[in-house]
Amino acid sequence: MSRGTELKLRTKTRATALSMALAGTLALAACGASNESGNGGGGGGSDEQSLSGDLVGAGASSQQAAMEAWQAGFQGEYPDVNFSYDPVGSGGGREQFVAGNTDFAGSDAALDEEELAAAQERCAGGEIFELPNYISPIAVLFNLEGVDDLNLSPDTIASIFTGGITTWNDPAIAADNPDATLPDVPITPVHRADDSGTTDNFTDYLFQAAGDIWTNEPDGVWPLEGGEAANQTSGVVSVVEGRNGAITYADASRAGSLGVANVGVGDEFVAPTAESASAVVENSPAVEGRGEYDGAIELNRTTEGSGEYPIVLVSYHVGCIEYDDQAAADNVKAFMEYVISEDGQAAAEENAGSAPISDALREKAQSAVDAITAAS
């Protein structure tokens, strides 16, 4: 069985077993709660069981499957907190957080300089956290009758999405797949219509790994005309599922029955897995010049390391170190405590196929969570 097919089957199994996985998450949360009670996390020194009120988040749709697990685990421990997360996309999530409409944002890209300044102004005390709590490969997904296994080099991917390659039996695709029988079927590239962190990450990869072909700088808004467009992850996946010859980019956890391409890295083709995503993140440096509690990462898109998958999405949780409201501070603190815990990361891995954060990332995130407080 190929690695791409293996991922597809594993992801399909996760999707069909979601309700069972969420039930298991509640049990994990109970176990995690005993640990959290002992280390003073979660409630910021208050009675953890007394947490109530609202906890509102919005942002990246890529986190949706993981967020369902985190919500189940968190509310299993804190049932009196009214939790909601709107998967409007990364751009919308950042906008709502900066405007003060949510307690935290989910974002598939770190804040840019303008957004960072606005977020600091929104937060009491002027400090924010950006925690890379969700790490997952962005898969190149395809629907091509008769083809289950596919290798694509960076230049080939870039040429497909710029419109330079228009049929599946193009010589460039054939060169990546010498043993495959490729049909003379038109290619329909499908991209996100909304401002998307997944698009930002995907175009960043294309710009760095295939810059001679993809000349547009990274952006959350798709920069080219042509192809098909759809809103959010579910939208692009739905279009590809319904059209033979279509191809898109989306969080690997949402592959379902679609084909999953192996991507060229050095002299090999690497499948998008939790392990290969974690490997490239471990070898990527932090963004320079950020604050004490900012965990933004500069991903190594041009890696040639064996077993490293470069089209990685690091999805952040963005919030305030200091909130105007005590209840908001307590609820955000308790939620982030659960998300970064081993149990929370295991729940996300089970339900979404994400890569658990490393101990080093957890340690840095914990320092930010410990610092969350309310203005006096």
C-alpha positions in Angstrom: 0.0 0.0 0.0 1.4 3.4 -0.9 1.9 6.1 1.7 -0.7 8.4 0.0 -3.3 5.6 0.0 -2.5 4.7 3.6 -3.1 8.3 4.7 -6.4 8.4 2.7 -7.6 5.3 4.4 -6.5 6.4 7.9 -8.2 9.8 7.4 -11.4 8.2 6.2 -11.5 6.0 9.2 -11.0 9.0 11.5 -13.9 10.8 9.9 -16.3 7.9 10.2 -15.4 7.3 13.8 -15.6 10.9 14.9 -18.4 10.5 17.5 -16.5 7.6 19.1 -13.3 9.7 19.2 -15.1 12.6 20.8 -16.5 10.3 23.5 -12.9 9.1 24.1 -11.8 12.7 24.4 -14.0 13.3 27.4 -12.3 10.5 29.2 -8.9 11.9 28.3 -10.1 15.3 29.6 -10.9 13.8 32.9 -7.5 12.3 33.1 -5.9 15.6 32.1 -8.0 17.5 34.7 -6.3 15.7 37.6 -2.9 16.8 36.3 -4.0 20.4 35.7 -5.4 20.7 39.2 -2.1 19.8 40.6 0.0 22.3 38.6 -2.2 25.3 39.1 -3.1 25.7 35.4 -6.5 26.3 33.9 -8.3 28.6 36.4 -5.5 30.9 37.2 -5.7 30.1 40.9 -9.6 30.2 41.1 -11.8 27.3 41.7 -11.5 25.5 38.3 -15.0 23.9 38.6 -16.6 27.4 38.9 -15.7 28.5 35.4 -18.7 29.8 33.5 -19.7 32.5 31.0 -18.8 32.6 27.3 -15.7 31.5 25.5 -15.8 32.7 21.9 -13.3 31.9 19.1 -13.3 32.2 15.3 -10.9 31.5 12.5 -9.2 28.7 10.6 -11.5 26.0 9.2 -8.5 23.7 9.0 -8.7 23.3 12.8 -12.4 22.3 12.8 -12.0 18.6 13.4 -9.4 19.2 16.1 -11.6 22.0 17.6 -14.5 19.6 17.9 -12.3 17.3 20.0 -10.9 20.2 22.1 -14.4 21.5 22.7 -15.7 18.1 23.8 -12.8 17.6 26.1 -12.9 21.1 27.6 -16.6 21.2 28.1 -16.5 17.8 29.6 -14.4 19.4 32.4 -16.1 22.8 32.4 -19.7 22.3 31.4 -20.9 25.7 32.5 -18.7 27.5 30.0 -20.6 28.4 26.8 -18.0 27.6 24.1 -18.3 28.5 20.5 -15.9 28.5 17.5 -16.9 29.8 14.1 -14.7 28.3 11.3 -14.9 31.5 9.1 -11.3 31.2 7.9 -8.1 32.6 9.2 -8.5 36.1 7.9 -12.0 36.5 9.3 -10.8 35.1 12.7 -8.0 37.6 12.9 -10.3 40.4 12.0 -12.9 39.4 14.6 -10.2 39.1 17.3 -8.6 42.5 16.6 -12.1 44.0 16.6 -12.7 42.6 20.1 -15.6 40.3 19.0 -13.9 37.1 20.1 -11.7 35.9 23.0 -9.2 34.2 20.7 -8.6 33.5 17.0 -7.5 30.5 15.1 -5.1 31.4 12.3 -3.2 29.3 9.8 -0.6 32.1 9.5 1.1 34.2 12.1 0.1 37.9 12.4 1.7 40.3 10.0 3.2 43.5 11.3 0.1 45.6 10.8 -2.1 42.9 12.4 0.3 42.5 15.3 0.2 46.2 16.1 -3.7 46.1 16.0 -3.8 43.0 18.2 -1.5 44.6 20.8 -3.7 47.6 20.9 -6.8 45.4 21.3 -5.3 43.6 24.3 -5.0 45.2 27.8 -1.4 45.6 28.5 -0.4 45.3 24.9 0.9 41.7 24.9 -0.4 38.9 22.8 0.3 35.2 22.5 0.5 33.2 19.3 0.7 29.5 20.1 1.4 27.0 17.3 -1.1 24.5 18.7 -2.1 22.7 15.5 0.5 21.3 13.2 -0.7 19.5 10.1 0.4 18.8 6.5 -1.5 20.6 3.7 -2.2 17.8 1.2 -2.5 18.2 -2.5 -5.8 16.4 -3.1 -7.0 15.1 -6.5 -9.9 13.3 -8.1 -8.7 11.3 -11.1 -10.5 8.1 -12.1 -8.1 5.2 -12.4 -5.3 6.9 -10.5 -4.9 6.3 -6.8 -1.2 7.0 -6.3 0.5 10.2 -7.6 3.9 11.9 -7.3 4.2 15.6 -7.9 7.4 17.7 -7.9 7.3 21.3 -6.7 7.7 22.7 -10.2 4.9 20.4 -11.4 2.5 21.6 -8.7 3.3 25.2 -9.4 2.7 24.7 -13.1 -0.6 23.0 -12.5 -1.9 25.9 -10.3 -0.6 28.6 -12.6 -2.3 27.0 -15.6 1.0 26.0 -17.3 0.0 22.3 -17.2 -3.6 21.7 -18.3 -4.0 17.9 -18.8 -3.2 15.0 -16.6 -1.1 13.2 -19.2 1.3 16.2 -19.5 5.0 15.1 -19.9 5.9 16.8 -16.6 3.4 14.7 -14.6 4.4 11.6 -16.5 8.0 12.2 -15.6 7.1 12.3 -11.9 5.1 9.1 -12.4 6.9 6.8 -14.9 4.9 3.7 -13.9 1.4 5.3 -14.0 -1.1 5.3 -16.8 -2.3 8.9 -16.9 -5.5 9.8 -18.8 -6.0 12.6 -21.3 -8.3 14.5 -18.9 -8.4 18.3 -18.3 -7.0 19.5 -15.0 -9.3 21.7 -12.9 -7.3 23.5 -10.2 -9.5 24.5 -7.3 -8.5 27.3 -4.9 -9.9 29.0 -1.8 -12.2 32.0 -2.5 -11.9 33.4 1.0 -8.9 34.9 2.8 -7.3 31.7 4.0 -4.3 30.8 6.0 -4.2 27.5 4.1 -3.7 29.6 0.9 -1.1 31.7 2.6 0.9 28.5 3.6 0.4 26.9 0.2 1.5 30.0 -1.8 4.5 30.4 0.5 5.5 26.9 -0.3 5.1 27.5 -4.1 7.0 30.8 -3.9 9.9 29.3 -2.0 10.2 25.8 -3.6 9.2 26.7 -7.2 9.9 30.4 -7.4 10.9 30.3 -11.1 7.3 29.3 -12.0 5.3 30.7 -9.1 6.3 34.4 -8.9 3.5 35.7 -6.7 4.5 36.4 -3.1 2.7 34.5 -0.4 -0.8 35.7 0.4 -4.0 34.5 2.0 -6.0 35.7 -1.0 -5.5 33.6 -4.1 -3.6 35.9 -6.6 -4.5 34.3 -10.0 -7.4 34.3 -12.3 -8.9 31.1 -13.6 -9.7 27.7 -12.1 -12.5 27.1 -9.7 -12.9 28.7 -6.3 -14.9 27.8 -3.2 -15.1 29.1 0.4 -13.4 27.3 3.3 -11.9 23.9 3.4 -15.2 22.0 3.1 -16.0 24.0 -0.1 -12.9 23.2 -2.1 -13.0 19.5 -1.0 -16.6 19.3 -2.1 -15.8 20.7 -5.6 -13.0 18.3 -6.1 -15.1 15.3 -4.9 -17.7 16.2 -7.6 -15.4 16.7 -10.6 -13.1 14.2 -12.3 -9.7 15.8 -13.0 -9.9 18.3 -10.2 -7.1 19.1 -7.8 -6.8 21.3 -4.7 -4.9 22.0 -1.5 -6.4 21.4 1.9 -5.6 20.2 5.4 -4.7 16.5 5.1 -7.3 15.6 7.7 -10.1 16.5 5.2 -8.9 14.2 2.4 -11.7 11.7 2.8 -11.9 9.5 -0.3 -9.8 11.8 -2.5 -6.3 11.0 -3.7 -3.4 12.4 -1.8 -0.2 13.3 -3.7 3.3 12.5 -2.6 5.4 15.7 -2.9 9.0 15.9 -4.2 11.6 16.5 -1.5 15.2 16.2 -2.6 15.5 12.8 -4.3 12.3 11.3 -2.9 8.6 11.8 -2.8 7.1 12.3 0.7 3.6 11.7 1.8 1.8 14.2 4.1 1.7 12.5 7.5 1.8 13.7 11.1 5.4 12.4 11.3 6.7 14.1 8.2 5.0 17.4 9.2 6.4 17.3 12.7 9.9 16.6 11.3 10.0 19.8 9.2 8.7 21.9 12.0 11.4 20.6 14.3 14.0 21.9 11.8 12.4 25.3 11.4 13.5 28.4 13.3 11.4 30.9 15.2 10.4 34.2 13.7 12.8 36.8 14.9 11.8 40.0 16.8 8.6 38.7 18.3 7.5 39.1 21.9 8.2 36.8 24.9 5.0 34.8 24.4 4.9 34.7 20.6 5.6 31.3 19.1 5.5 32.2 15.4 7.7 29.8 13.3 9.5 30.4 10.0 8.9 27.1 8.2 11.6 25.5 6.1 9.8 25.1 2.8 12.9 24.2 0.8 14.1 21.3 3.0 15.7 18.4 1.4 15.7 16.3 4.6 14.6 12.7 4.2 11.1 12.2 5.5 10.3 15.9 5.9 7.1 17.2 4.2 7.4 20.9 3.4 3.8 21.9 2.7 3.0 22.3 6.4 0.3 24.3 8.1 1.1 25.6 11.5 -2.2 26.9 12.9 -2.0 29.3 15.8 -4.2 30.3 18.6 -4.0 34.0 19.0 -5.1 35.8 22.2 -4.3 38.3 24.9 -1.9 37.9 27.7 -4.1 40.4 29.6 -7.8 40.6 29.2 -10.2 43.3 30.4 -12.5 40.7 31.9 -11.6 38.1 34.6 -14.0 35.4 33.3 -12.6 35.7 29.8 -9.0 35.4 31.1 -9.9 32.4 33.2 -11.7 30.6 30.3 -9.1 31.3 27.7 -6.4 30.1 30.2 -8.2 26.9 31.0 -8.9 26.2 27.3 -5.3 26.8 26.2 -4.1 24.6 29.1 -6.1 21.7 27.8 -5.2 22.2 24.2 -1.4 22.2 24.8 -1.6 19.2 27.2 -0.6 15.8 26.0 -4.2 14.7 26.3 -5.4 17.6 24.2 -2.8 17.0 21.5 -3.6 13.3 21.5 -7.3 14.1 21.0 -6.5 16.4 18.0 -4.2 13.7 16.5 -6.9 11.1 16.8 -9.7 13.2 15.3 -7.8 15.4 12.8 -4.6 13.5 12.0 -2.5 16.5 13.3 1.1 16.2 14.6 1.4 16.6 18.4 3.5 19.6 19.4 7.0 18.8 20.7 8.0 19.1 24.3 9.9 22.3 23.5 6.9 23.9 21.9 4.7 22.8 24.9 7.2 24.3 27.3 7.1 27.7 25.5 3.3 27.6 25.2 3.0 26.8 28.9 4.9 29.9 29.8 2.4 32.0 27.8 -0.6 30.2 29.3 0.7 30.7 32.8 1.0 34.5 32.1 -2.7 34.9 31.0 -4.4 37.2 33.5 -7.0 40.0 33.7 -6.4 43.7 34.1 -6.6 44.9 37.7 
